[in-house]
Amino acid sequence: MAVTNDLVTDRRVLRHAATLREAGCSVQLIGRADLGVRAKNTWRFYAEYNLRLFFRLLRTPCDIVWANDTDTLPAAWLAARLRRKRLVMDSHEIFPEVPELVGRDGVKRVWQLIERCLMPRCDANLTVCQSVADQYKCTLGIDMVVVRNMSSLTPGPSPAGEGGGCRIHCTPLSHGRGAGGEALLLYQGAVNLGRGIDWAIDALGRLVRCRLVVAGVGDLYDQMRAYAASKPWADRIEFLGRLEPDALAALTPQADVGLVMLQDLGLNYRCALPNRVGDFIAAGVPMVVSDMPEMRRVIDAYAIGAVLAAPGPDALADAVEHVLARPKADYDFAAARADFDWNREKKKLFDIVKSVASY
């Protein structure tokens, strides 16, 4: 399994690898650190990464090469074809439509060309949600298996004192939030463009009995920390940086509201169903989400949170107040957990491996 990140916080890849190992497969993960890639965030990074990955795959014993996202596909496809191995492509997003490529039409066309030439020639294609699958069906004419981002978190709160040093010390809340305690608002995920973290920081100006915790790192991490520090309510904002999966699993149930905001910066975000939706469902944490089709569908179906009426901090504050007006214990996650069940979803992975291996 190849991926361009450092694998530490890529829960989809780690979950897939663990699941396939449970089924008796031998799985080797290859990330940027394993390859010793030195270039940073430019075309040189992708060129160096794919060159190093190609030569690693040439000498790695395997039956199936598993590419995670379009940026691993050139090397994975070429190595698989030269070695006559099977190739599985897992699209975590619509890669040419990521916000970082907005306004970079030339670079975007390169990635679109790579997808158009290589994805229809893969032995299997899978993705994270139906909206992404529908888009690739429309543009490339390929049928993708949908393996949604389900959490393997254990539902319910963590015992006091656990959490790998990540316990958040807010005054415990009882019946009404805002009456003698602080409600914990949790953002977990990449601190990148279009994730609405600045909205959450600004919203605390109105949400005077709330605390914001940001768990994750990304391109805007330092900028967002500096922005938060400039606010009079900076003492109610905490940036935890990158957390190990176990620490994040212990932290998540402590939240009173989970924040899943995405700005409408293109088709990729519009079609997204982020990992943290499944995490919050497993942990029993009501959510505030952006008005994107996949996320709205979850909130509307199970009544486990609120959808932003508009982008921005004011609408976010309104939505948080709406969620907090109802005691956390009154939210019923049973139906959502039955749907977002990894034990059921992972069978699709087994079917893909069996199908590809039997060619």
N, C-alpha and C positions, 0 to 999 in steps of 0.2 A: 504494500500500500504506500503510495507516494503522495506527499503533500509539501507545499512550499513554506509552511509555517514551522514553528519549532515543536509542534505536537503537544506541548504541555497542557494547553487549554482547549485543544480541538476535540471537544467531547463527542462529536459525531464520529470522527475517525477512531477515537479510542473505544467508543461503544461498539462500533462495527467490528473492530479487531478482536475485542474481548468476546463478542458473541460468536464469531467464527471459530475462535479457539475453543469455546465451550462445545462447539459442534465437532471438534476433532481436527480442525484445520491448523496447519502451521502458518503463522502470519508474521511477516517481517515489515516493520514500519520504517519508512525512510523520510526524514524531514530535512530542513535546510541545515541544521546543525550536524546531522550525520554526514552530510556531503561536504561540509567545510566551505560553504559558499561565502565569499568575502564581499562581493558587490552589494550595494545598498539601493533598493527602491528605484531602480531605473531599468531600462531595457538590458543593461549589462547583467543585472541580477538574474533576469529570466533566461538570458543566454547562457550564463555560467551555470545556473541551476540545471537547466535541461541538458547541457553538455555533460556535467558530472553525473546526473541521474542516468543518462543513457549508458555511460560506461559502467556504472554500478549495476544496472539491470542486466547488462551483458554477462556479468559474472555471478549473478545471484541466482541460485537454484530456485525455480518456481514453476508452477503450472499455469497460474493466472497472474497477470499484471493488473493492478488496480489503481487507476489514475483518479485522484481527487481534485476536481476542478480543471478548467481548461488550461491553466498555466503549467500543469504537469503533463498534459496530453502529448505534445510533440515527441518528447523523449520516450514516454511510455508506449506510444503507438509504434514508433520506429523499432524500439528494442523488441517489442512483442512480435512484430512481423518478421524481423530478421531471425528470431529464435523460434518462430512458429508456435508461439504461446498465445493463450486466450487473453483478451483485453476487456476489462470492465471499466466503464467511465461513470463516476459519481459526481454529478453537478450539484454543488451546494448552493448555487445561485446562477443567475444569468450573467455570466462573467463579463461579456462585453458591455453590459449595462450598469456596472458598478459605478457609484458616484465619483470615484477617483478618475474615471475616464470621461466624465461630462466635459464637453468642449474640446476633447482630444480625438477628433474624428479619424485622423490617420491611424493612431494606435488602436482605436476601436475597430477599424476595418481589418486590421491585421488579425485580431483575435476572432472576429467573425469569419474570416477566411479559414483560419485554423479549424474552427468548429465545423464549418460547412464541408471541409475536405475530409476531416478525420472522424467526427462523431458518428456519421452514418455507417462507417466501416468498423466500429467497435462491435464486439460480440454481445455486449449488453450495455444498456444505459439506464441509470437510475437517478432520481433526484428527490428533493425534500418535500415537495407539495404539488398539488394538482395544477395550480396556476403556472408554475414553472414548466411542468410537463406539457401543458396545453400550448404554451408559447413555443417550445421547441418542436412540437408537432406541427404548428403553423409555419414556422420558419424553415425547419429542416426536414419535415416529414417523417420524423422518427418517433417511435413509441417508447416512452420511458416508464419504467416501474417506479411508483411513488413509495419511498420508504421514509416516512415522516420522522421528524426529530422528536423522539419520545425520550423522556427522562427515566433514568434508573434510580433516581433519588428515592429514599424511603419516606413515605408521607408522614406528616406530623412533626411537632416541634422537637428540637434537640434538647437533651438534658442540660441543665445549667452547668457551665464550666467546660462543655465540649466545644469543638469548632476549631481546633488547631491554632488557638490564639486569636481567633477572629470573632470572639463573642462581642456583640455590640451592646453596650451598657446603656439602654434606654429605660426610663421608668416604666415598669410593667403597666399595661393598660387593662382596665376592666371595662365594664359595660359601655361607657361612652368615650370615644376618643376625643382628645382635646380637653379632657377634664382631669387635670392633675398629672398628665403624662405626655410623653412624646411618641407620636406614631412614626414608625420606621419606614421610610420610602427607600426601596432598593432598586438600583440599576445594576445589572450584571451583564457583561459582554464587552465588546471592543469599544474603546473611547475614540471613535472615528467620526468623520464627517457625516452629518445627517442623522445622528443618533438622538438628538434632542436633549443632550445633557445640559446644555446652556439653558433650555427651557426649564428644566427641573431646578437648576440653581436659582433662576429668577423667580420661579413659583414660590420658593420658600419665603420670599418677602411677604406673601399673603398667608402662607401656611405656617403660622407662627408657633404651632404646637407639633411641628413635624421635623424630623431629622432625615437628611439624605445621605445614603451610603452608596458609593460607586465602587464596584468590584470589577476590575479589569484594567487593561492597558491598551494603548493604541497611538495613532499618529497625533492625536490632539490631547494626549494625557497631560503634558506639562502646561499646555495652554488653558485647559479647563481647570486645572488646579490653581493657576494664577488668577483666572477669572473668579473662581469661588472665593479665593482669599481677599479679593477686592470688595466683597460684599459685607455689609454690617452684620449679617447673619452667618458669617464664615464659620463660627464655632459650632454650627449645626450641620456642617458638611464634612464628610470624611471620605478620603480616597484610599482604598486598601491596596491598589495595585493588582498584580496577577496573583490569583489564588489557585492552589492545587485543587483538583476536583473534590477531594474529601472535605477540605475546608469550606469550599463553596456549598457543598451539600449540607453541611452543618449550619452555615449562615442563612441560607435561603428561608427556612421555615420561621426564622425570627422576624421576618418582614411583615408589616401590616398591609403594604401595597407594593406590588411589583410593577415597575415601569418598563414598558416595551414601546418606545417611541421611535418612529422612523419618519424623516422628512421625505416628501415626494420628490426625490431627486432623480427619478427615472424608473424604468420598467423593473429593474432588479429589486428595488425596495417595494415597489407596488405589488409584486408577486410573492413577497417574503412570508415565511412562517418561521420566525427565529427559534433557536434552541430554547431560549428562556421561557417561552410560552409553556412548553412541556414541563420545564423545571418548576415553574410556579404552580402549575396544576398538581404535580406530584407532591409539592410541599404544602398545598392548601392555602396558597396566598392569592387573594383577589388582585386583579390587574387593572391598570389603565393602559390602553393600547391606542396606537394611531389608527385612523380610519382607512385601513388597507384591507382588501377583500378577505384574505386568509385569516387575519387576526379578528376582523369584525365577525366573521362566521363563527369563530370559537366563542366569543363573548355573547353573541346573540343566541347561540344554541344552548348555552349552559348557564347564562346569567351569573357569571363569576367575575364581574368587573364592569368597567365603563369604557366607552369609545370616545376619543377626543372629538368634540364638536368642531374644532378648527385647530390648525397648527398654532403653537405658541404657548407662553407661560400662563396666560390668563385662562385659556381653555383647559390647560393641564391642572391648574389649581382648582377649577370648578369640578373636574372629573375626580380628582383625589378627594375633595370634600364629599362628593356624592358617594364614593366607595366607603369612606370612613363613617358616613352617617349610619351605616349598617354594621353591627358587630361582626367581627371576623368569623366568629364561631357560627354565625347564621348562614354563611355561604356554603352551599352544598356542592362538593366536588365529586360526588360519587359517579355521576353519569360521565363527566369529563374524564375522570381517571379510567373508566371502563373503555372509553374511546381511545385515549392516549395511553395505550397499554403496550409497552415495549415487548412483552412476552408474545403478543399477537403479531406485532409489526415485524419482529425479527425473523419470522418464518419466511418473509419475502426474501431476505438475504440468503437463507438456506436454499430456496428455490432457484435463485439466480446462480449460485455456485454450482448446484446440481445440473442445471440446464447448460451452463457454459462448459462445465467439465465433461459433459456427455457428448459434446460435438464430435 
